[in-house]
Amino acid sequence: MNAATPDSTASLIRRHLRFGWWSLLVFLTLGITLESMHGFKLGWYLDVSNETRRLMLRLAHAHGVLLGLLNLVFAATLRAAPELVGRVRRIASPCLLGSGLLLPSGFLLGGLVVYGGDPGPGILLVPVGAGLLFVGVLVIAWAITSTD
């Protein structure tokens, strides 16, 4: 594979920085909203019959924040080890971005509409996002290991 140009490396780093910081903002805002619903004792969120909703929304918040941080760490890794850019650009980068969208969105959509004790159909995005996350992290770990 051809070595990445400095411009393309900078562009990739900025893409993950942008995605990471915006993800943090969105999902930290969700966390503040959840805390507010708890503080105002909203039944839609706190009633015993809404335990599934509460769990799904908390999982959306937690996964969104963590995946935002993971994208920031990925950008820092690319800056520290620019030789990895060519190896991870095609697979790891899109996988991390995709998982950052699908995983928390699946939990969020699964929690907005619940059926009894079951999450809504949005939950079907979660395993796809988890698979993308696994592949992305595997590719990065493999690339870092093989450059030693």
Residue pairs with C-beta under 8 A, 6 or more apart in sequence:
1 86
1 87
2 86
3 86
4 12
4 82
4 85
4 86
4 89
8 85
8 89
9 78
9 82
9 85
12 78
12 85
12 89
12 93
13 75
13 78
13 79
14 75
15 93
15 97
16 71
16 72
16 74
16 75
16 78
16 93
16 96
16 97
17 71
17 72
17 75
19 68
19 71
19 97
19 100
20 68
20 69
20 70
20 71
20 72
20 74
20 75
21 68
21 72
22 68
23 64
23 65
23 67
23 68
23 71
23 100
23 104
24 65
24 68
24 69
24 72
26 64
27 60
27 61
27 63
27 64
27 65
27 68
27 104
28 65
30 57
30 60
30 61
30 64
30 108
31 61
31 65
34 45
34 57
34 58
34 61
37 44
37 45
37 46
38 45
38 46
43 50
44 50
44 53
45 53
45 54
45 57
46 54
50 114
51 117
52 111
52 114
52 117
52 118
52 119
53 111
53 112
53 114
54 111
55 111
56 107
56 108
56 110
56 111
56 114
56 119
56 123
57 107
57 108
57 111
59 104
59 107
59 111
60 104
60 105
60 107
60 108
60 111
61 104
63 103
63 104
63 107
64 100
64 103
64 104
64 108
67 96
67 99
67 100
67 103
67 104
67 133
68 100
70 96
70 100
71 96
71 97
71 100
74 92
74 93
74 96
74 140
77 84
77 140
77 144
78 84
78 85
78 88
81 144
81 147
83 147
84 140
84 143
84 144
84 147
87 139
87 143
88 139
88 140
88 143
91 135
91 136
91 139
92 135
92 136
92 137
92 139
92 140
92 143
93 136
95 132
95 133
95 135
95 136
95 139
96 132
96 133
96 136
98 129
98 132
99 129
99 130
99 132
99 133
99 136
101 129
102 125
102 126
102 128
102 129
102 132
103 125
103 126
103 129
103 130
103 132
103 133
104 129
105 122
105 125
105 129
106 122
106 123
106 124
106 125
106 126
106 128
106 129
107 119
107 122
107 123
107 126
108 122
109 120
109 121
109 122
109 123
109 125
110 119
110 120
110 121
110 122
110 123
110 126
111 119
111 120
112 120
112 122
113 120
113 122
114 120
